[in-house]
């Protein structure tokens, strides 16, 4: 799925709102104003909603269903998307390891926060990188050190 969009520079609030929503969806920005997601019913619906928001903000938007020209291009785009979430998974694993020396109450809060973060990352993880398993393991290892209240 592709979303081609253009928003007026002013006011900037709609541009920021659209960009934040695109980021939460896990899009890959191909060029300015053109983003891509794997095609499924959920991503199509999300991009159509965002296209409507862009138009409502006096912009222009078109949702496209496309196919890359080669298997090599598909793999490259998948690697790019996996790389983006790999960084986030690595940050979660690092946070979990750093929290191991915190007091029990702080570890409990950190486990809850990191589990929520893993869920957020998972919603935009279309091509799971190896770092995903490490992040889940690090959070569960930290959870095992927390006493049950």
Backbone torsions as a table, in degrees:
resi	resn	phi	psi	omega
1	UNK	NA	138.6	176.8
2	UNK	-124.3	143.0	172.5
3	UNK	-123.1	116.6	173.3
4	UNK	-102.1	126.3	-176.1
5	UNK	-146.1	156.6	175.6
6	UNK	-147.3	130.9	179.1
7	UNK	-121.9	148.5	174.7
8	UNK	-61.4	149.3	179.8
9	UNK	-65.1	-36.3	-179.7
10	UNK	-121.5	137.9	-6.4
11	UNK	-72.0	155.0	-175.2
12	UNK	-83.6	-17.7	-176.4
13	UNK	-56.2	-44.9	178.7
14	UNK	-62.8	-36.0	178.6
15	UNK	-62.6	-45.0	-179.6
16	UNK	-65.0	-43.7	-179.7
17	UNK	-61.2	-46.6	-180.0
18	UNK	-63.1	-44.9	-178.6
19	UNK	-61.8	-42.6	179.4
20	UNK	-62.2	-41.4	178.8
21	UNK	-66.6	-39.0	177.1
22	UNK	-63.4	-41.5	179.4
23	UNK	-62.7	-43.6	178.7
24	UNK	-61.5	-31.8	178.6
25	UNK	-74.7	-20.4	179.6
26	UNK	87.5	27.6	-179.1
27	UNK	-64.7	158.4	168.8
28	UNK	-108.9	124.9	179.0
29	UNK	-82.9	118.0	-178.5
30	UNK	-83.0	-47.0	173.2
31	UNK	-150.9	174.1	177.9
32	UNK	-55.3	125.4	176.6
33	UNK	79.2	10.7	177.8
34	UNK	-137.7	116.7	-178.8
35	UNK	-124.5	158.9	-177.5
36	UNK	-133.5	148.0	172.8
37	UNK	-141.6	153.2	172.6
38	UNK	-60.2	144.9	-176.4
39	UNK	-82.6	119.4	167.9
40	UNK	-153.5	174.9	-175.5
41	UNK	-61.0	-40.3	-177.8
42	UNK	-66.9	-47.2	-177.5
43	UNK	-68.6	-35.1	177.6
44	UNK	-62.3	-46.7	179.6
45	UNK	-61.8	-44.4	-179.7
46	UNK	-61.6	-44.5	-179.4
47	UNK	-68.1	-34.9	176.7
48	UNK	-65.0	-41.2	176.7
49	UNK	-61.7	-44.3	179.6
50	UNK	-64.8	-37.6	177.1
51	UNK	-61.1	-41.4	177.2
52	UNK	-62.1	-41.2	178.5
53	UNK	-62.8	-40.7	179.5
54	UNK	-62.3	-46.4	179.6
55	UNK	-63.5	-40.6	178.0
56	UNK	-62.6	-25.5	179.2
57	UNK	-93.9	24.1	179.0
58	UNK	66.0	29.0	176.2
59	UNK	-106.2	-170.4	177.5
60	UNK	-125.3	140.6	180.0
61	UNK	-153.7	142.8	176.2
62	UNK	-140.0	133.2	175.2
63	UNK	-99.4	131.4	-178.1
64	UNK	-121.4	145.6	170.1
65	UNK	-103.6	118.3	-174.2
66	UNK	-131.5	168.4	177.2
67	UNK	-135.9	132.7	178.1
68	UNK	-69.0	156.5	-174.4
69	UNK	-72.2	-21.5	-177.7
70	UNK	-151.6	163.0	176.4
71	UNK	-64.1	-33.8	179.2
72	UNK	-64.3	-39.6	177.9
73	UNK	-67.4	-37.9	176.6
74	UNK	-62.2	-45.2	178.9
75	UNK	-63.3	-40.2	-179.6
76	UNK	-64.0	-42.0	179.1
77	UNK	-67.3	-39.9	177.7
78	UNK	-63.4	-41.8	177.5
79	UNK	-62.5	-39.8	179.4
80	UNK	-63.5	-43.5	179.3
81	UNK	-68.6	-40.2	178.2
82	UNK	-64.5	-38.5	179.1
83	UNK	-62.4	-36.0	-179.9
84	UNK	-65.5	-42.4	179.7
85	UNK	-80.2	-23.3	178.0
86	UNK	-60.1	-38.4	178.3
87	UNK	-62.0	-42.1	-179.9
88	UNK	-68.3	-40.3	176.6
89	UNK	-63.0	-40.4	179.0
90	UNK	-62.9	-38.1	178.4
91	UNK	-65.1	-39.4	177.8
92	UNK	-63.7	-45.9	179.7
93	UNK	-61.1	-41.6	178.6
94	UNK	-63.7	-43.2	178.0
95	UNK	-62.4	-39.8	-179.9
96	UNK	-65.2	-42.3	179.8
97	UNK	-67.1	-38.7	-179.7
98	UNK	-68.0	-29.2	-177.5
99	UNK	-78.3	-9.6	-176.1
100	UNK	-59.1	-27.7	-177.8
101	UNK	-93.8	1.1	-179.9
102	UNK	-76.2	163.0	174.1
103	UNK	-63.3	161.0	-175.1
104	UNK	-55.1	-45.2	-178.7
105	UNK	-61.6	-43.3	179.8
106	UNK	-66.2	-39.2	177.7
107	UNK	-62.6	-40.4	179.8
108	UNK	-60.6	-46.0	178.4
109	UNK	-64.0	-40.4	-179.8
110	UNK	-64.5	-42.1	178.0
111	UNK	-59.3	-46.0	-179.9
112	UNK	-61.5	-44.7	-179.5
113	UNK	-64.2	-43.8	-178.2
114	UNK	-69.2	-33.5	175.4
115	UNK	-65.1	-39.8	176.0
116	UNK	-64.0	-40.7	179.2
117	UNK	-64.0	-40.5	176.7
118	UNK	-61.1	-38.1	177.1
119	UNK	-65.0	-42.8	179.4
120	UNK	-63.1	-44.0	179.4
121	UNK	-64.3	-42.2	-178.7
122	UNK	-59.1	-31.3	179.6
123	UNK	-68.2	-19.6	178.8
124	UNK	-117.7	16.8	-179.4
125	UNK	-99.0	89.9	-177.0
126	UNK	-88.2	-24.2	-178.9
127	UNK	-133.2	81.8	-170.9
128	UNK	-54.2	124.6	176.1
129	UNK	-85.2	166.2	177.9
130	UNK	-59.2	-27.7	-179.1
131	UNK	-63.6	-21.0	-179.5
132	UNK	-59.8	-49.4	-178.9
133	UNK	-62.6	-39.7	178.8
134	UNK	-63.3	-39.0	179.3
135	UNK	-67.2	-45.0	178.8
136	UNK	-62.6	-41.5	179.2
137	UNK	-63.8	-43.5	-179.1
138	UNK	-62.9	-40.2	179.8
139	UNK	-68.6	-42.1	179.2
140	UNK	-68.8	-33.5	175.5
141	UNK	-63.8	-41.8	177.1
142	UNK	-66.1	-40.7	-180.0
143	UNK	-61.5	-34.1	-179.9
144	UNK	-66.7	-18.3	-179.4
145	UNK	-90.7	-5.4	-177.1
146	UNK	-90.5	130.4	177.6
147	UNK	-77.5	144.0	179.2
148	UNK	-78.0	128.2	-177.4
149	UNK	-68.7	NA	NA
